[in-house]
């Protein structure tokens, strides 16, 4: 019931925002006496403004994060990503993350209980959208149609990111503000991403990051992130039973997870069941899931690992499995970070050796 109320509240808020923007947009069109050419300019300005505000939003996270002690890890717009290296260089990569149009990841300052700076970093994108929109209003609106469009898009992005829903900035701020435990979990996410970017693997990460932080009330996607850490560490250790146990624990409450996590749980369940219980009736259903199939189309090593395991252990198609592993090895540069690349190569090698040994008995 509570979840439905939240969903209705989100829908009403977005409807109200859309109606407000639509009203002012209609008013602007009426007062400006749009021609056909103006409509073309307005449409193009919408697209360009949207792209600019994504860039501005993520840059805002970077600027305000820097002001509060964070340092750059990576900056991504759509699938274009720039990664900061130890030697100070910046490497360009391509990475598409479902559910996100951009992302600015930063390494956090050392964690101090009660003093962890997270608000400005999380709100940095919203503030950047608002500040640039206000500047445009002062300098250009209402004389410029393009500027007015830029402002409308900026306000839209600010509100939709500030209002808590899904796993946006507003929701992350709300969750982190709820307790000290949630702030620590947010710190773990930031720090783990930084360490993986530096080349550490899950087995090399501090054990304390894998010690489940109890939730005072309901589980949040910060809590669930720890379970995904356990899944990754179990896979790297080739501890298949423990891997399956961790995945199954998330599977039991699949409907409570955010959409991105739901897909990842389904994918990792395919992998773990293929190894531990290839006759499980859920496998065929998981494999035919439309969202899973769409996610597996992304050119990532992890996806090829899952496909290889399914093809070999379930479908008994050795050649298809080997083809997936071969393609997977060519995708090292597309890994989100160096640590994940190392782990996926390790799993790729394990699968290849498993197939080779079984076929030569």
C-alpha positions in Angstrom: 0.0 0.0 0.0 2.8 2.4 1.0 4.6 1.6 -2.3 1.5 2.4 -4.3 1.0 5.7 -2.5 4.6 6.7 -3.4 4.0 5.7 -7.0 0.8 7.8 -7.2 2.6 10.7 -5.5 5.4 10.5 -8.1 2.9 10.4 -11.0 1.0 13.4 -9.6 4.2 15.4 -9.1 5.4 14.7 -12.6 2.0 15.4 -14.0 1.9 18.7 -12.2 5.4 19.6 -13.4 4.4 18.7 -17.0 1.3 20.8 -16.8 3.2 23.8 -15.4 5.9 23.6 -18.2 3.2 23.0 -20.7 1.2 26.0 -19.6 4.2 28.4 -19.7 5.4 26.8 -23.0 1.9 27.4 -24.4 1.9 30.9 -23.1 5.3 31.6 -24.7 4.2 30.2 -28.0 1.0 32.3 -27.9 2.8 35.5 -27.0 5.6 35.0 -29.5 3.3 34.1 -32.4 5.3 31.1 -33.6 5.8 30.5 -37.3 6.6 27.2 -38.8 10.3 28.1 -38.7 10.1 29.0 -35.0 8.6 25.6 -34.3 11.6 24.0 -35.9 14.0 26.2 -33.9 12.1 25.4 -30.7 12.3 21.6 -31.4 16.0 21.8 -32.1 16.5 24.0 -29.1 14.8 21.4 -26.9 17.1 18.6 -28.0 20.3 20.8 -27.8 19.2 22.2 -24.4 18.6 18.7 -23.1 22.1 17.6 -24.0 23.7 20.7 -22.6 21.8 20.3 -19.3 22.9 16.7 -18.9 26.5 17.9 -19.4 25.9 20.8 -17.0 24.2 18.5 -14.4 27.1 16.0 -14.3 29.6 18.9 -14.2 27.7 20.3 -11.3 28.3 17.1 -9.4 32.0 17.4 -10.2 32.3 21.0 -9.1 30.4 20.8 -5.9 32.0 17.4 -5.1 35.4 19.0 -5.6 34.4 21.8 -3.2 33.7 19.3 -0.5 36.8 17.1 -0.7 36.0 14.6 -3.5 38.3 13.9 -6.4 37.4 12.8 -10.0 37.1 9.2 -10.9 35.0 9.3 -14.1 32.7 11.5 -16.1 30.1 10.0 -18.5 27.6 11.6 -20.9 25.4 8.9 -22.6 27.9 6.2 -23.5 30.9 8.5 -23.7 33.1 8.2 -20.6 36.3 9.8 -19.5 38.3 8.1 -16.7 40.9 9.7 -14.5 44.1 7.6 -14.1 46.7 7.5 -11.3 49.3 9.3 -13.4 46.9 12.2 -14.0 46.0 11.2 -17.5 42.4 10.9 -18.7 41.4 7.8 -20.7 38.3 7.8 -23.0 36.0 4.8 -23.0 32.5 3.8 -24.1 30.1 2.5 -21.5 26.3 2.5 -21.5 24.6 2.2 -18.1 20.8 1.4 -18.2 18.6 3.9 -16.5 21.2 6.8 -16.6 22.0 9.4 -19.2 25.1 10.6 -17.5 27.2 10.1 -14.4 30.0 11.9 -12.5 31.7 9.5 -10.2 34.1 10.8 -7.6 36.3 9.4 -4.8 35.1 10.5 -1.4 37.1 12.0 1.4 37.9 9.8 4.4 34.8 8.8 6.3 34.2 10.4 9.6 31.0 9.5 11.5 28.7 12.4 11.6 30.8 14.4 9.2 30.5 12.7 5.8 29.9 15.4 3.1 27.3 14.1 0.7 24.6 16.8 0.3 26.4 19.2 -1.9 27.8 16.4 -4.1 24.4 14.9 -4.6 22.7 18.2 -5.1 25.5 19.6 -7.3 23.7 18.6 -10.6 20.4 20.2 -9.6 22.2 23.4 -8.4 24.1 23.6 -11.7 20.9 23.3 -13.7 19.2 26.0 -11.6 22.1 28.4 -11.6 22.6 28.2 -15.4 18.8 28.6 -15.9 18.7 31.7 -13.7 21.6 33.2 -15.6 19.8 32.6 -18.9 16.6 34.2 -17.5 18.5 37.3 -16.4 20.5 37.7 -19.6 18.2 36.6 -22.4 14.6 35.7 -21.4 12.1 36.7 -22.7 13.8 38.1 -25.8 15.3 34.8 -26.9 13.2 31.7 -27.8 16.3 29.5 -27.5 17.1 30.9 -24.1 13.6 30.3 -22.9 13.7 26.7 -24.1 17.0 26.3 -22.3 15.4 27.5 -19.1 12.4 25.3 -19.4 14.6 22.2 -19.9 16.9 23.3 -17.0 14.0 23.7 -14.6 12.5 20.3 -15.7 15.8 18.5 -15.1 16.3 20.3 -11.8 12.9 19.3 -10.5 12.9 15.7 -11.8 16.3 15.1 -10.2 15.5 16.9 -6.9 12.1 15.1 -6.4 12.9 11.7 -4.8 11.9 8.8 -7.0 13.5 5.7 -8.4 17.2 6.1 -7.7 17.7 9.7 -8.7 19.7 12.3 -6.9 16.8 13.4 -4.8 16.1 9.8 -3.6 19.8 9.2 -2.9 19.8 12.4 -0.8 16.7 11.3 1.0 18.0 7.8 1.8 21.5 9.1 2.9 19.8 11.7 5.1 17.7 9.1 6.8 20.5 7.7 9.0 24.2 7.5 9.7 24.2 3.9 8.5 22.9 4.9 5.1 25.6 7.6 4.8 28.2 5.0 5.5 26.7 2.7 2.8 26.8 5.6 0.4 30.5 6.2 1.3 31.2 2.5 0.6 29.7 2.8 -2.9 31.8 5.8 -3.7 35.0 4.3 -2.2 34.5 0.9 -3.8 34.1 2.4 -7.3 37.2 4.5 -6.7 39.3 1.4 -5.6 38.0 -0.7 -8.5 39.0 2.1 -10.9 42.5 2.0 -9.4 42.7 -1.7 -10.3 41.8 -3.5 -7.0 39.5 -6.5 -7.3 36.7 -7.6 -5.0 38.9 -10.1 -3.1 41.4 -7.3 -2.5 38.8 -4.8 -1.1 38.6 -4.3 2.7 36.5 -7.1 4.4 34.6 -4.4 6.3 32.9 -3.3 3.1 31.3 -6.7 2.8 30.0 -6.8 6.4 26.3 -6.2 6.0 25.1 -3.0 7.6 21.7 -3.7 9.2 18.8 -1.5 8.1 16.9 0.3 10.8 13.6 0.0 8.9 13.3 -1.2 5.3 16.1 -2.1 2.9 17.3 0.6 0.5 19.2 0.3 -2.7 22.3 1.3 -0.6 21.8 -1.8 1.4 21.3 -3.9 -1.7 24.5 -2.7 -3.2 26.4 -4.5 -0.4 24.7 -7.8 -1.5 26.0 -7.2 -5.1 29.5 -6.7 -3.6 29.1 -10.1 -2.0 27.9 -11.6 -5.3 31.0 -10.2 -7.1 33.4 -11.4 -4.5 31.9 -14.9 -4.4 32.2 -15.1 -8.2 35.8 -14.0 -8.2 36.6 -16.6 -5.5 34.8 -19.3 -7.6 32.6 -20.0 -4.6 29.6 -21.0 -6.6 27.4 -22.2 -3.8 27.9 -19.0 -1.9 27.3 -17.0 -5.1 24.0 -18.8 -5.6 23.0 -18.2 -2.0 23.6 -14.4 -2.3 21.7 -14.2 -5.6 18.8 -16.2 -4.3 18.5 -13.9 -1.3 17.9 -11.0 -3.6 15.7 -13.0 -5.9 13.3 -13.6 -3.0 12.6 -9.9 -2.8 13.0 -9.1 -6.4 9.9 -6.8 -6.5 11.4 -4.6 -3.8 14.5 -3.8 -5.8 15.0 -0.9 -8.2 14.6 -1.8 -11.8 18.3 -1.8 -12.7 19.0 -4.1 -9.8 16.2 -6.4 -10.8 17.7 -7.0 -14.2 21.2 -7.6 -12.7 19.8 -10.1 -10.3 18.1 -12.0 -13.1 21.3 -12.1 -15.1 23.5 -13.2 -12.2 20.9 -15.9 -11.4 21.2 -17.3 -14.9 25.0 -17.5 -14.3 24.9 -19.1 -10.9 22.1 -21.6 -11.7 23.8 -22.5 -15.0 26.8 -23.7 -12.9 25.1 -25.1 -9.8 21.7 -26.3 -11.1 21.4 -26.2 -14.9 18.0 -28.0 -14.8 16.3 -25.3 -12.7 13.0 -24.5 -14.5 13.5 -20.8 -13.9 16.4 -20.7 -16.4 14.3 -20.8 -19.5 12.0 -18.1 -18.2 14.9 -15.9 -17.2 16.6 -16.4 -20.6 13.5 -15.3 -22.5 12.9 -12.3 -20.3 12.8 -9.3 -22.7 14.5 -6.9 -20.4 17.3 -9.4 -19.7 17.8 -10.1 -23.4 18.0 -6.4 -24.1 20.6 -5.9 -21.3 22.6 -8.9 -22.5 22.9 -7.2 -26.0 25.3 -4.6 -24.5 28.9 -5.4 -25.5 30.2 -6.1 -22.0 32.5 -8.9 -20.7 30.0 -9.8 -18.0 27.2 -10.3 -20.5 29.4 -12.6 -22.6 30.3 -14.5 -19.4 26.6 -15.1 -18.6 25.9 -16.1 -22.2 28.8 -18.5 -22.3 27.8 -20.2 -19.0 24.2 -20.6 -20.2 25.2 -21.9 -23.6 27.7 -24.5 -22.1 26.0 -25.7 -19.0 22.3 -25.4 -20.0 22.2 -25.6 -23.8 25.2 -27.9 -24.0 26.5 -25.8 -27.0 30.2 -25.8 -26.5 31.1 -23.8 -29.7 28.6 -21.1 -28.8 30.0 -20.8 -25.3 33.6 -20.6 -26.7 32.5 -17.9 -29.2 31.0 -15.9 -26.3 34.2 -16.2 -24.3 36.3 -15.1 -27.3 34.2 -12.1 -27.9 34.3 -11.3 -24.2 38.1 -11.1 -24.3 37.9 -8.4 -26.9 35.7 -6.3 -24.7 38.3 -5.6 -21.9 38.5 -1.9 -22.8 34.8 -1.6 -22.4 34.8 -2.7 -18.8 33.6 0.1 -16.4 36.8 0.0 -14.5 40.2 -1.9 -14.3 39.1 -3.9 -11.3 36.0 -5.3 -13.0 38.1 -6.0 -16.1 40.5 -8.2 -14.1 37.7 -10.1 -12.4 35.9 -10.7 -15.7 39.1 -11.9 -17.3 39.5 -14.3 -14.4 36.0 -15.7 -14.8 36.5 -15.9 -18.6 39.6 -18.0 -18.1 37.9 -20.3 -15.6 35.0 -21.0 -18.0 37.4 -21.6 -20.9 39.5 -24.0 -18.8 36.4 -25.7 -17.6 35.2 -26.3 -21.1 38.6 -27.4 -22.3 39.1 -29.9 -19.5 35.6 -31.4 -19.9 36.0 -31.8 -23.6 39.4 -33.5 -23.3 38.4 -36.2 -20.8 
